[in-house]
Amino acid sequence: SNWTYQAGVFLSRSSGTVYQASMAVFWLMPILQCINLVFFSVVAATHFWYNYTLLILCFYVGLLGGGVYVSGYCRVNTDLPRSMREFALATVSVADTVGIVVADISGLFLQSCLYQRNGIEGAVVQCPLR
């Protein structure tokens, strides 16, 4: 699944000069990412959809993630005056990194809950849900 996700990310990040999302689409993409989080968490907990067709959705998730990334930087470049761009790009870069760290830490707890649900040992942290 990772290679299909990475293929989607590569394709969408490479298309930043070809397509730039409108502000409405740009705001919709993170909402879709949250829906994807819930969907894939439910799939991992219940196994209601568990075959190779999930790779198509992994590709879509990569397209969406890469699209948010490239659209954010492109919007900073096109929407802000030149005098504000350097500061805005630095701010976006820091916010991107902070978001990744928060997601990684949250992911550890989600993973431990999914491990517990599926009877797998070896989680790094304890699931806060009992």
Secondary structure, DSSP 8 states (H G I E B T S, - for coil): -HHHHHHHHHHHHHTTTT----HHHHHHHHHHHHHHHHHHHHHHHH-SS-STTHHHHHHHHHHHHHHHHHHHHHHHHHHS-HHHHHHHHHHHHHHHHHHHHHHHHHHHHHHHHHHHHHT----SS--S--
